[in-house]
Amino acid sequence: QVQLVESGGGLVQAGGSLRLSCAASGRTFSTSAMGWFRQAPGKEREFVAAITTRGRPYYAGFVKGRFTISRDGAKNTMSMQMNSLEAEETAVYYCNVWGNGYDIWGQGTQVTVPS
């Protein structure tokens, strides 16, 4: 069974940092693009960052150099270092893996930044 499990969320003060991780199991995703999305209360899910099979990163405009996405093909994992977090970034963060004929989501990890 293919599964994505996120970890690393939590409560952090504004300006603080968190590192999210996504562990994939059930198959290898070395040939898949991977990414992070988030959904804040009352809002639609939005793109945060993605990384290609060759390790090229893409970021949403609001990231502004504060986040760094990475992946480890050997371990079938993906991470995202988030710095200078703001209250507006309180959301559930989801790991996503997609490719030809599949689109897989994790259950999400909560990130809370009190205002």
OpenMM code with the backbone's topology and positions (N, CA, C; nanometers):
from openmm import Vec3, app, unit

residues = "GLN VAL GLN LEU VAL GLU SER GLY GLY GLY LEU VAL GLN ALA GLY GLY SER LEU ARG LEU SER CYS ALA ALA SER GLY ARG THR PHE SER THR SER ALA MET GLY TRP PHE ARG GLN ALA PRO GLY LYS GLU ARG GLU PHE VAL ALA ALA ILE THR THR ARG GLY ARG PRO TYR TYR ALA GLY PHE VAL LYS GLY ARG PHE THR ILE SER ARG ASP GLY ALA LYS ASN THR MET SER MET GLN MET ASN SER LEU GLU ALA GLU GLU THR ALA VAL TYR TYR CYS ASN VAL TRP GLY ASN GLY TYR ASP ILE TRP GLY GLN GLY THR GLN VAL THR VAL PRO SER".split()
positions = [
    Vec3(0.0838, -0.1186, 0.0000),
    Vec3(0.0000, 0.0000, 0.0000),
    Vec3(0.0881, 0.1247, 0.0000),
    Vec3(0.0611, 0.2135, -0.0927),
    Vec3(0.1377, 0.3361, -0.1029),
    Vec3(0.0919, 0.4326, 0.0056),
    Vec3(0.1881, 0.4903, 0.0740),
    Vec3(0.1536, 0.5789, 0.1841),
    Vec3(0.2563, 0.6913, 0.1975),
    Vec3(0.2051, 0.8098, 0.2289),
    Vec3(0.2901, 0.9245, 0.2600),
    Vec3(0.2596, 0.9661, 0.4023),
    Vec3(0.3629, 0.9842, 0.4818),
    Vec3(0.3438, 1.0229, 0.6209),
    Vec3(0.4268, 1.1473, 0.6495),
    Vec3(0.3558, 1.2541, 0.6876),
    Vec3(0.4233, 1.3789, 0.7218),
    Vec3(0.4553, 1.3831, 0.8709),
    Vec3(0.5586, 1.4574, 0.9035),
    Vec3(0.5946, 1.4799, 1.0431),
    Vec3(0.6661, 1.6129, 1.0547),
    Vec3(0.6826, 1.6581, 1.1781),
    Vec3(0.7591, 1.7794, 1.2003),
    Vec3(0.6774, 1.9038, 1.2290),
    Vec3(0.5467, 1.8932, 1.2157),
    Vec3(0.4636, 2.0082, 1.2466),
    Vec3(0.4610, 2.0358, 1.3960),
    Vec3(0.4001, 2.1473, 1.4320),
    Vec3(0.3910, 2.1812, 1.5729),
    Vec3(0.3608, 2.3271, 1.5929),
    Vec3(0.3817, 2.3708, 1.7150),
    Vec3(0.3570, 2.5098, 1.7536),
    Vec3(0.4904, 2.5832, 1.7564),
    Vec3(0.4950, 2.6956, 1.6886),
    Vec3(0.6173, 2.7742, 1.6839),
    Vec3(0.5810, 2.9215, 1.6877),
    Vec3(0.6593, 2.9987, 1.7558),
    Vec3(0.6335, 3.1419, 1.7632),
    Vec3(0.6673, 3.2092, 1.6312),
    Vec3(0.6048, 3.3213, 1.6066),
    Vec3(0.6331, 3.3975, 1.4857),
    Vec3(0.7823, 3.4275, 1.4777),
    Vec3(0.8364, 3.4062, 1.3581),
    Vec3(0.9798, 3.4234, 1.3390),
    Vec3(1.0595, 3.2970, 1.3596),
    Vec3(0.9937, 3.1934, 1.4092),
    Vec3(1.0613, 3.0673, 1.4369),
    Vec3(1.0705, 2.9771, 1.3149),
    Vec3(1.1220, 2.8577, 1.3384),
    Vec3(1.1479, 2.7640, 1.2299),
    Vec3(1.0908, 2.6266, 1.2614),
    Vec3(1.0588, 2.5547, 1.1556),
    Vec3(1.0194, 2.4154, 1.1643),
    Vec3(1.0743, 2.3428, 1.0440),
    Vec3(1.0944, 2.2135, 1.0619),
    Vec3(1.1363, 2.1294, 0.9502),
    Vec3(1.0338, 2.0178, 0.9332),
    Vec3(0.9680, 2.0184, 0.8189),
    Vec3(0.8698, 1.9157, 0.7879),
    Vec3(0.9357, 1.8029, 0.7092),
    Vec3(0.8883, 1.6838, 0.7340),
    Vec3(0.9390, 1.5682, 0.6606),
    Vec3(0.8227, 1.4869, 0.6061),
    Vec3(0.8498, 1.4189, 0.4965),
    Vec3(0.7502, 1.3322, 0.4344),
    Vec3(0.8196, 1.2009, 0.4000),
    Vec3(0.7689, 1.0936, 0.4561),
    Vec3(0.8250, 0.9619, 0.4296),
    Vec3(0.7293, 0.8818, 0.3428),
    Vec3(0.7801, 0.8307, 0.2352),
    Vec3(0.6985, 0.7533, 0.1423),
    Vec3(0.7266, 0.6047, 0.1588),
    Vec3(0.6240, 0.5276, 0.1482),
    Vec3(0.6400, 0.3825, 0.1561),
    Vec3(0.5474, 0.3143, 0.0569),
    Vec3(0.5775, 0.1935, 0.0265),
    Vec3(0.4941, 0.1173, -0.0650),
    Vec3(0.5468, 0.1145, -0.2073),
    Vec3(0.6257, 0.2125, -0.2425),
    Vec3(0.6893, 0.2147, -0.3741),
    Vec3(0.7941, 0.3241, -0.3718),
    Vec3(0.8819, 0.3218, -0.4680),
    Vec3(0.9817, 0.4266, -0.4771),
    Vec3(0.9288, 0.5431, -0.5584),
    Vec3(0.9646, 0.6630, -0.5168),
    Vec3(0.9199, 0.7818, -0.5869),
    Vec3(1.0373, 0.8576, -0.6471),
    Vec3(1.1412, 0.7869, -0.6779),
    Vec3(1.2595, 0.8520, -0.7325),
    Vec3(1.2333, 0.9136, -0.8696),
    Vec3(1.1297, 0.8698, -0.9380),
    Vec3(1.0972, 0.9249, -1.0695),
    Vec3(0.9746, 1.0154, -1.0639),
    Vec3(0.9366, 1.0578, -0.9449),
    Vec3(0.8174, 1.1402, -0.9277),
    Vec3(0.8537, 1.2790, -0.8785),
    Vec3(0.7739, 1.3752, -0.9183),
    Vec3(0.7830, 1.5068, -0.8571),
    Vec3(0.7183, 1.4994, -0.7191),
    Vec3(0.7681, 1.5805, -0.6285),
    Vec3(0.7154, 1.5820, -0.4924),
    Vec3(0.6946, 1.7267, -0.4508),
    Vec3(0.6004, 1.7477, -0.3607),
    Vec3(0.5769, 1.8851, -0.3204),
    Vec3(0.5018, 1.8975, -0.1899),
    Vec3(0.4911, 2.0212, -0.1456),
    Vec3(0.4171, 2.0562, -0.0245),
    Vec3(0.3060, 2.1545, -0.0606),
    Vec3(0.1927, 2.1299, -0.0018),
    Vec3(0.0790, 2.2195, -0.0114),
    Vec3(0.0327, 2.2484, 0.1303),
    Vec3(-0.0497, 2.3490, 0.1451),
    Vec3(-0.1029, 2.3802, 0.2775),
    Vec3(-0.2460, 2.4287, 0.2653),
    Vec3(-0.3183, 2.4092, 0.3733),
    Vec3(-0.4564, 2.4550, 0.3783),
    Vec3(-0.4832, 2.5182, 0.5132),
    Vec3(-0.5103, 2.6461, 0.5101),
    Vec3(-0.5424, 2.7204, 0.6316),
    Vec3(-0.6923, 2.7102, 0.6579),
    Vec3(-0.7351, 2.7308, 0.7805),
    Vec3(-0.8775, 2.7230, 0.8128),
    Vec3(-0.9605, 2.8172, 0.7261),
    Vec3(-1.0615, 2.7625, 0.6629),
    Vec3(-1.1506, 2.8430, 0.5816),
    Vec3(-1.0962, 2.8817, 0.4458),
    Vec3(-0.9815, 2.8286, 0.4098),
    Vec3(-0.9214, 2.8632, 0.2813),
    Vec3(-0.8976, 2.7381, 0.1977),
    Vec3(-0.8737, 2.7593, 0.0702),
    Vec3(-0.8447, 2.6483, -0.0180),
    Vec3(-0.6985, 2.6038, -0.0011),
    Vec3(-0.6762, 2.4798, -0.0393),
    Vec3(-0.5405, 2.4291, -0.0356),
    Vec3(-0.4557, 2.5053, -0.1385),
    Vec3(-0.3324, 2.5380, -0.1021),
    Vec3(-0.2468, 2.6125, -0.1922),
    Vec3(-0.1078, 2.5510, -0.2019),
    Vec3(-0.0453, 2.5745, -0.3139),
    Vec3(0.0888, 2.5256, -0.3399),
    Vec3(0.1908, 2.6018, -0.2554),
    Vec3(0.2879, 2.5272, -0.2011),
    Vec3(0.3953, 2.5898, -0.1248),
    Vec3(0.5289, 2.5712, -0.1965),
    Vec3(0.5635, 2.4476, -0.2259),
    Vec3(0.6924, 2.4196, -0.2886),
    Vec3(0.6877, 2.2827, -0.3537),
    Vec3(0.7763, 2.2635, -0.4513),
    Vec3(0.7878, 2.1344, -0.5174),
    Vec3(0.9329, 2.1111, -0.5559),
    Vec3(0.9640, 1.9860, -0.5818),
    Vec3(1.0996, 1.9515, -0.6224),
    Vec3(1.0920, 1.8421, -0.7283),
    Vec3(1.1689, 1.8592, -0.8336),
    Vec3(1.1646, 1.7637, -0.9431),
    Vec3(1.2509, 1.6412, -0.9115),
    Vec3(1.2454, 1.5457, -1.0002),
    Vec3(1.3253, 1.4247, -0.9815),
    Vec3(1.4753, 1.4552, -0.9822),
    Vec3(1.5111, 1.5639, -1.0484),
    Vec3(1.6526, 1.6029, -1.0527),
    Vec3(1.6898, 1.6992, -0.9422),
    Vec3(1.5946, 1.7273, -0.8548),
    Vec3(1.6264, 1.8117, -0.7409),
    Vec3(1.6066, 1.9606, -0.7628),
    Vec3(1.5422, 1.9979, -0.8712),
    Vec3(1.5191, 2.1402, -0.8950),
    Vec3(1.3979, 2.1855, -0.8140),
    Vec3(1.4141, 2.2892, -0.7337),
    Vec3(1.3025, 2.3339, -0.6502),
    Vec3(1.2186, 2.4435, -0.7157),
    Vec3(1.0953, 2.4494, -0.6763),
    Vec3(1.0036, 2.5554, -0.7160),
    Vec3(0.9305, 2.6009, -0.5903),
    Vec3(0.9066, 2.7299, -0.5806),
    Vec3(0.8433, 2.7850, -0.4616),
    Vec3(0.7307, 2.8805, -0.4984),
    Vec3(0.6328, 2.8863, -0.4107),
    Vec3(0.5297, 2.9868, -0.4241),
    Vec3(0.5901, 3.1238, -0.3955),
    Vec3(0.5265, 3.2253, -0.4503),
    Vec3(0.5812, 3.3594, -0.4347),
    Vec3(0.5936, 3.4048, -0.2909),
    Vec3(0.5046, 3.3598, -0.2060),
    Vec3(0.5066, 3.4079, -0.0678),
    Vec3(0.6230, 3.3483, 0.0132),
    Vec3(0.6909, 3.2498, -0.0407),
    Vec3(0.8014, 3.1879, 0.0331),
    Vec3(0.9166, 3.2858, 0.0508),
    Vec3(0.9507, 3.3573, -0.0535),
    Vec3(1.0496, 3.4653, -0.0468),
    Vec3(1.1804, 3.4226, 0.0183),
    Vec3(1.2291, 3.3056, -0.0192),
    Vec3(1.3593, 3.2612, 0.0283),
    Vec3(1.3612, 3.2042, 0.1692),
    Vec3(1.2455, 3.1922, 0.2327),
    Vec3(1.2422, 3.1460, 0.3713),
    Vec3(1.2373, 2.9941, 0.3842),
    Vec3(1.1913, 2.9244, 0.2818),
    Vec3(1.1762, 2.7789, 0.2870),
    Vec3(1.2759, 2.7141, 0.1928),
    Vec3(1.3174, 2.5936, 0.2299),
    Vec3(1.4053, 2.5151, 0.1449),
    Vec3(1.3534, 2.3724, 0.1370),
    Vec3(1.3218, 2.3287, 0.0169),
    Vec3(1.2721, 2.1932, -0.0037),
    Vec3(1.3869, 2.1041, -0.0498),
    Vec3(1.3837, 1.9800, -0.0063),
    Vec3(1.4880, 1.8855, -0.0454),
    Vec3(1.4288, 1.7451, -0.0497),
    Vec3(1.5018, 1.6546, -0.1121),
    Vec3(1.4560, 1.5164, -0.1179),
    Vec3(1.5751, 1.4221, -0.1119),
    Vec3(1.5485, 1.3025, -0.0644),
    Vec3(1.6504, 1.1982, -0.0578),
    Vec3(1.5934, 1.0762, -0.1283),
    Vec3(1.6377, 1.0547, -0.2504),
    Vec3(1.5837, 0.9445, -0.3287),
    Vec3(1.6131, 0.8095, -0.2672),
    Vec3(1.7282, 0.7952, -0.2075),
    Vec3(1.7651, 0.6667, -0.1478),
    Vec3(1.6742, 0.6319, -0.0306),
    Vec3(1.6338, 0.7327, 0.0444),
    Vec3(1.5485, 0.7098, 0.1611),
    Vec3(1.4007, 0.7283, 0.1297),
    Vec3(1.3710, 0.7727, 0.0077),
    Vec3(1.2315, 0.7945, -0.0314),
    Vec3(1.1647, 0.8971, 0.0592),
    Vec3(1.2358, 1.0055, 0.0870),
    Vec3(1.1838, 1.1080, 0.1759),
    Vec3(1.1972, 1.2465, 0.1131),
    Vec3(1.1209, 1.3381, 0.1670),
    Vec3(1.1262, 1.4774, 0.1256),
    Vec3(1.1169, 1.5620, 0.2513),
    Vec3(1.1835, 1.6754, 0.2522),
    Vec3(1.1791, 1.7639, 0.3673),
    Vec3(1.1610, 1.9076, 0.3221),
    Vec3(1.1215, 1.9893, 0.4157),
    Vec3(1.1119, 2.1327, 0.3883),
    Vec3(1.1469, 2.2081, 0.5161),
    Vec3(1.2527, 2.2834, 0.5093),
    Vec3(1.2936, 2.3706, 0.6188),
    Vec3(1.2199, 2.5021, 0.6039),
    Vec3(1.1485, 2.5417, 0.7079),
    Vec3(1.0721, 2.6653, 0.7041),
    Vec3(1.1250, 2.7597, 0.8109),
    Vec3(1.1687, 2.8761, 0.7675),
    Vec3(1.2214, 2.9772, 0.8583),
    Vec3(1.1341, 3.1015, 0.8557),
    Vec3(1.1486, 3.1826, 0.9576),
    Vec3(1.0755, 3.3097, 0.9655),
    Vec3(0.9262, 3.2899, 0.9446),
    Vec3(0.8706, 3.1953, 1.0125),
    Vec3(0.7285, 3.1659, 0.9972),
    Vec3(0.6425, 3.2791, 1.0513),
    Vec3(0.5288, 3.2990, 0.9867),
    Vec3(0.4374, 3.4058, 1.0227),
    Vec3(0.3034, 3.3475, 1.0641),
    Vec3(0.2292, 3.4253, 1.1391),
    Vec3(0.1006, 3.3763, 1.1900),
    Vec3(0.0070, 3.3322, 1.0773),
    Vec3(0.0128, 3.4026, 0.9654),
    Vec3(-0.0748, 3.3699, 0.8522),
    Vec3(-0.0424, 3.2344, 0.7910),
    Vec3(0.0682, 3.1738, 0.8332),
    Vec3(0.1068, 3.0456, 0.7772),
    Vec3(0.0589, 2.9274, 0.8609),
    Vec3(-0.0208, 2.9562, 0.9587),
    Vec3(-0.0877, 2.8495, 1.0318),
    Vec3(-0.1763, 2.7716, 0.9366),
    Vec3(-0.1515, 2.6421, 0.9278),
    Vec3(-0.2235, 2.5597, 0.8309),
    Vec3(-0.1873, 2.4130, 0.8517),
    Vec3(-0.2608, 2.3287, 0.7845),
    Vec3(-0.2205, 2.1891, 0.7730),
    Vec3(-0.1355, 2.1773, 0.6466),
    Vec3(-0.0182, 2.1208, 0.6605),
    Vec3(0.0747, 2.1066, 0.5493),
    Vec3(0.0708, 1.9623, 0.4998),
    Vec3(0.0550, 1.9488, 0.3683),
    Vec3(0.0390, 1.8183, 0.3061),
    Vec3(0.1547, 1.7864, 0.2121),
    Vec3(0.1964, 1.6644, 0.2178),
    Vec3(0.2940, 1.6113, 0.1237),
    Vec3(0.2187, 1.5554, 0.0034),
    Vec3(0.2706, 1.5774, -0.1150),
    Vec3(0.2055, 1.5320, -0.2377),
    Vec3(0.3099, 1.4756, -0.3322),
    Vec3(0.2781, 1.3644, -0.3911),
    Vec3(0.3637, 1.3009, -0.4916),
    Vec3(0.2782, 1.2736, -0.6137),
    Vec3(0.3282, 1.3099, -0.7299),
    Vec3(0.2460, 1.2900, -0.8494),
    Vec3(0.3334, 1.2462, -0.9670),
    Vec3(0.2657, 1.1843, -1.0600),
    Vec3(0.3346, 1.1374, -1.1782),
    Vec3(0.2349, 1.0923, -1.2824),
    Vec3(0.2786, 1.0090, -1.3697),
    Vec3(0.1940, 0.9619, -1.4782),
    Vec3(0.0888, 0.8655, -1.4234),
    Vec3(-0.0294, 0.9164, -1.4062),
    Vec3(-0.1394, 0.8313, -1.3625),
    Vec3(-0.1597, 0.8205, -1.2135),
    Vec3(-0.0885, 0.8984, -1.1363),
    Vec3(-0.1109, 0.8928, -0.9931),
    Vec3(-0.0895, 1.0294, -0.9287),
    Vec3(-0.1562, 1.0464, -0.8168),
    Vec3(-0.1523, 1.1715, -0.7419),
    Vec3(-0.1817, 1.1337, -0.5973),
    Vec3(-0.0801, 1.1296, -0.5133),
    Vec3(-0.0913, 1.0738, -0.3798),
    Vec3(-0.0685, 1.1822, -0.2757),
    Vec3(-0.1517, 1.1798, -0.1719),
    Vec3(-0.1450, 1.2802, -0.0650),
    Vec3(-0.1252, 1.2135, 0.0703),
    Vec3(-0.0535, 1.2834, 0.1560),
    Vec3(-0.0445, 1.2419, 0.2939),
    Vec3(-0.1627, 1.2965, 0.3719),
    Vec3(-0.1672, 1.2641, 0.5001),
    Vec3(-0.2771, 1.3084, 0.5838),
    Vec3(-0.2554, 1.4477, 0.6405),
    Vec3(-0.1359, 1.4991, 0.6295),
    Vec3(-0.1100, 1.6352, 0.6725),
    Vec3(-0.0503, 1.6443, 0.8116),
    Vec3(0.0195, 1.7540, 0.8341),
    Vec3(0.0753, 1.7828, 0.9660),
    Vec3(0.0445, 1.9288, 0.9990),
    Vec3(-0.0004, 1.9521, 1.1193),
    Vec3(-0.0453, 2.0856, 1.1591),
    Vec3(0.0731, 2.1740, 1.1972),
    Vec3(0.0740, 2.2923, 1.1410),
    Vec3(0.1704, 2.3956, 1.1793),
    Vec3(0.0915, 2.5124, 1.2358),
    Vec3(0.1245, 2.5525, 1.3567),
    Vec3(0.0534, 2.6617, 1.4224),
    Vec3(0.1530, 2.7691, 1.4638),
    Vec3(0.1253, 2.8901, 1.4162),
    Vec3(0.2075, 3.0050, 1.4500),
    Vec3(0.1157, 3.1073, 1.5156),
    Vec3(0.1158, 3.1199, 1.6460),
    Vec3(0.0241, 3.2106, 1.7145),
    Vec3(0.0513, 3.3556, 1.6770),
    Vec3(-0.0568, 3.4302, 1.6681),
    Vec3(-0.0411, 3.5726, 1.6352),
    Vec3(-0.0181, 3.6552, 1.7599),
] * unit.nanometer
topology = app.Topology()
chain = topology.addChain("A")
for resn in residues:
    res = topology.addResidue(resn, chain)
    for name in ("N", "CA", "C"):
        topology.addAtom(name, app.Element.getBySymbol(name[0]), res)
